[in-house]
Amino acid sequence: MKTAVKIIAVIMVLATITVLFASCGKTLNGTYKPADGAGSLTFDKDGNVKGELFGITLTGTYSIDKDQIKFEKETVLGIGGTLTYSFEKSGKTIIIDGKEYVKE
């Protein structure tokens, strides 16, 4: 009986550790550029994002939930709000709404 309790306790600890490590991958850190070289997205581990395109810079926050990334921008003159896109990550590559970005 004591052996069964120890095995269950070890399994529960391992499951908890696995969940913790899986949740750690929900942030990005660094600058990503698309293959066409137009613009960039710079993420930090605190949930901030800066997008640059044609000399225009926009800042906001981001969050990742499974296979979606959500960008939030404070509304200024009706521009901004929340945008949600499909998201994939593989190594140094992220794919947002079908567009591939590679980490510099």
TITI-202599 format. One record per atom (N, C-alpha, C, CB): x, y, z; residue in one letter. Coordinates in steps of 0.2 Angstrom, whole numbers, padded with zeros to 4 digits, always signed. Each point is the difference from the previous one (the first is absolute). Glycine has a CB too. Layout:
BEGIN
XYZA ...
% end
This chain:
BEGIN
+0004-0006+0000M -0004+0006+0000M +0004+0006+0000M -0009-0006+0006M +0015+0006-0002K +0004+0006+0001K +0004+0001-0007K +0001-0002+0012K +0000-0003-0016T +0004+0001-0006T -0005+0003-0005T +0007-0010+0003T -0013+0008-0003A -0005+0003-0005A -0001+0007+0001A -0006-0011+0000A +0006+0013+0007V -0001+0007+0001V +0006+0004-0002V -0007-0003+0010V +0013+0000-0009K +0006+0004-0002K +0000+0000-0008K +0006-0004+0010K -0008-0001-0014I +0000+0000-0007I -0005+0006-0002I +0003-0013-0001I -0009+0013+0004I -0005+0005-0002I +0003+0007+0001I -0009-0008+0003I +0012+0009+0003A +0003+0006+0002A +0006+0003-0005A -0003-0003+0012A +0007-0002-0014V +0005+0001-0005V -0003+0002-0007V +0008-0008+0006V -0013+0005-0008I -0004+0001-0006I -0003+0007+0000I -0002-0012-0002I -0001+0014+0008M -0003+0006+0000M +0005+0006+0000M -0009-0005+0007M +0015+0004-0004V +0005+0005+0000V +0003+0001-0007V +0003-0003+0012V -0002-0003-0016L +0002+0001-0007L -0005+0003-0004L +0007-0010+0002L -0013+0009-0001A -0005+0003-0004A -0001+0007+0001A -0006-0010+0001A +0007+0012+0005T +0000+0008+0002T +0006+0003-0003T -0005-0003+0011T +0011+0000-0011I +0006+0003-0003I -0001+0000-0008I +0007-0005+0010I -0010+0000-0013T -0001+0001-0007T -0005+0005-0002T +0002-0012+0000T -0007+0013+0004V -0004+0006-0001V +0003+0007+0001V -0010-0007+0004V +0014+0007+0001L +0004+0007+0001L +0005+0001-0006L -0001-0002+0012L +0004-0003-0014F +0005+0001-0006F -0004+0002-0006F +0008-0008+0005F -0014+0005-0006A -0004+0001-0006A -0002+0007+0000A -0003-0012-0001A +0001+0015+0007S -0003+0006+0000S +0006+0006-0001S -0009-0004+0008S +0015+0002-0007C +0006+0004+0000C +0001+0002-0008C +0005-0005+0010C -0007+0001-0014G +0000+0002-0007G -0005+0004-0003G +0005-0011-0001G -0008+0015+0005K -0006+0004-0003K +0002+0007-0001K -0008-0007+0006K +0015+0008-0006T +0002+0007-0001T +0006+0000-0006T -0003+0003+0012T +0004+0003-0015L +0005+0000-0005L +0005+0005+0003L -0008-0003-0010L +0014+0003+0007N +0005+0005+0002N +0004+0001-0006N +0000-0003+0012N +0001+0009-0015G +0004+0002-0005G -0004+0003-0006G +0008-0010+0003G -0004+0011-0008T -0003+0003-0006T +0000-0005-0006T +0005+0011+0003T -0011-0011-0006Y -0002-0005-0005Y -0001+0004-0007Y -0005-0008+0009Y +0007+0006-0014K -0001+0003-0007K -0003-0004-0005K +0010+0007+0002K -0014-0005-0006P -0003-0004-0005P +0005-0001-0006P -0012+0004+0003P +0010-0010-0007A +0005-0001-0005A +0001+0005-0005A -0004-0012+0001A -0001+0016-0002D +0000+0006-0005D +0004+0006+0003D -0011-0004-0005D +0013+0003+0011G +0004+0006+0003G -0004+0006+0002G +0009-0005-0006G -0015+0005+0004A -0004+0006+0002A -0002+0000+0007A -0004+0001-0012A +0007+0004+0016G -0003+0001+0007G +0004-0005+0005G -0011+0004-0005G +0008-0004+0011S +0003-0005+0005S -0005+0001+0006S +0012+0001-0004S -0012-0007+0008L -0003+0000+0006L +0005-0002+0006L -0011-0004-0006L +0011+0009+0011T +0004-0001+0006T -0004-0002+0006T +0009+0008-0005T -0008-0014+0008F -0003-0002+0006F +0004+0000+0006F -0007-0007-0008F +0005+0008+0014D +0004-0001+0006D -0004-0005+0004D +0005+0012+0000D -0002-0015+0005K -0003-0005+0004K -0005+0003+0005K +0011-0006-0001K -0012+0012+0001D -0005+0003+0005D -0006+0001-0004D +0009+0006+0007D -0010-0008-0013G -0006+0001-0004G -0001+0006-0004G -0005-0006+0009G +0011+0010-0010N -0001+0006-0004N +0003-0002-0007N +0002+0007+0010N -0005-0003-0015V +0002-0001-0007V +0000+0006-0003V -0006-0011-0001V +0011+0012-0004K +0001+0006-0004K +0000-0002-0007K +0006+0006+0009K -0010-0003-0013G +0000-0002-0007G +0002+0006-0004G -0009-0008+0001G +0013+0007-0006E +0003+0005-0005E -0001-0002-0007E +0008+0003+0009E -0011+0002-0013L -0001-0001-0007L +0000+0007-0003L -0007-0010+0002L +0011+0011-0007F +0000+0006-0004F +0002+0006+0004F -0008-0005-0008F +0012+0004+0013G +0002+0006+0005G -0006+0001+0005G +0007+0005-0009G -0012-0008+0009I -0005+0001+0005I +0001-0006+0006I -0008+0005-0009I +0008-0002+0015T +0000-0005+0006T -0006+0000+0004T +0013+0002+0000T -0015-0008+0001L -0006-0001+0005L +0002-0004+0005L -0008+0001-0009L +0005+0000+0015T +0002-0004+0006T -0006-0002+0003T +0010+0006+0002T -0010-0012+0002G -0006-0002+0003G +0003-0006+0005G -0008+0004-0010G +0003-0009+0011T +0001-0006+0004T -0002-0006-0004T -0001+0006+0011T +0004-0012-0009Y -0002-0006-0004Y -0001-0005+0005Y +0006+0003-0010Y -0010-0008+0009S -0001-0006+0004S -0001-0006-0005S -0005+0007+0010S +0007-0013-0008I +0000-0006-0004I -0004-0005+0004I +0011+0002-0006I -0016-0005+0002D -0005-0005+0003D +0000-0005-0005D -0007+0008+0007D +0010-0014-0005K +0000-0006-0005K +0003+0002-0007K -0009-0005+0007K +0004+0005-0011D +0002+0002-0007D -0003+0007-0003D +0000-0013-0002D -0001+0017+0007Q -0002+0007-0002Q +0005+0005+0004Q -0012-0004-0002Q +0013+0010-0002I +0004+0005+0003I -0005+0006+0000I +0011-0004-0003I -0011+0008+0009K -0005+0006+0000K +0005+0006+0001K -0010-0007+0005K +0009+0012-0009F +0003+0006+0001F -0005+0005+0002F +0008-0002-0009F -0006+0006+0014E -0004+0006+0003E +0003+0006-0001E -0005-0008+0008E +0002+0013-0010K +0003+0007-0001K -0005+0005+0003K +0006-0004-0011K -0004+0008+0014E -0004+0005+0003E -0004+0004-0006E +0007+0001+0011E -0013+0000-0010T -0003+0004-0006T +0001+0007+0000T -0009-0008+0001T +0012+0011-0006V +0001+0007-0001V -0003+0002-0007V +0011-0001+0007V -0016+0006-0006L -0004+0002-0006L -0003-0005-0004L +0008+0009-0001L -0010-0014+0005G -0004-0006-0003G +0005-0005-0003G -0009+0008-0003G +0015-0008+0003I +0005-0005-0002I +0002-0004+0006I +0004+0008-0010I -0004-0014+0009G +0003-0004+0005G -0005-0006+0002G +0007+0010+0004G -0007-0011+0002G -0005-0006+0003G +0004-0006+0000G -0010+0006-0005G +0006-0012+0005T +0003-0007+0000T -0001-0003-0006T -0003+0000+0012T +0009-0003-0014L +0000-0004-0006L +0002-0007+0002L +0003+0010-0008L -0006-0016+0005T +0001-0006+0002T +0002-0004-0007T -0007+0000+0011T +0013-0004-0011Y +0002-0003-0006Y +0002-0008+0002Y +0004+0011-0005Y -0004-0015+0000S +0003-0007+0001S +0007+0001+0001S -0009-0005-0007S +0012+0000+0011F +0007+0001+0002F +0003-0007+0000F -0002+0010+0007F +0008-0011-0010E +0004-0006+0001E +0007+0002+0001E -0007-0006-0008E +0011+0002+0012K +0007+0001+0001K +0004-0006-0001K -0003+0009+0009K +0009-0008-0012S +0004-0006-0001S +0007+0002-0001S -0009-0006-0006S +0013+0005+0012G +0007+0003+0000G +0000+0007+0000G +0004-0010-0006G +0000+0013+0001K +0000+0007-0001K -0005+0003-0005K +0012-0001+0002K -0017-0003-0003T -0005+0003-0005T -0007+0000+0003T +0007-0005-0009T -0010+0010+0008I -0007+0001+0002I -0005+0001-0006I +0004+0004+0012I -0010-0006-0011I -0004+0001-0006I -0007+0003+0003I +0005-0010-0007I -0006+0016+0005I -0006+0004+0002I -0004+0001-0005I +0007+0006+0008I -0013-0009-0008D -0006+0001-0005D +0003-0002-0007D -0005+0009+0007D +0009-0015-0007G +0003-0002-0006G +0006+0003-0003G -0011-0003-0003G +0014+0009+0007K +0006+0003-0003K +0005-0002+0005K -0006+0010-0004K +0012-0012+0001E +0006-0003+0003E +0005+0006+0002E -0002-0011-0006E +0004+0011+0012Y +0005+0005+0003Y +0006-0004+0003Y -0009+0008+0002Y +0015-0006-0003V +0006-0004+0002V +0003+0005+0005V +0001-0007-0010V +0001+0004+0016K +0004+0004+0005K +0007+0002-0002K -0007-0006+0009K +0009+0012-0008E +0006+0002-0002E +0006-0002+0004E -0006+0010-0004E 
% end
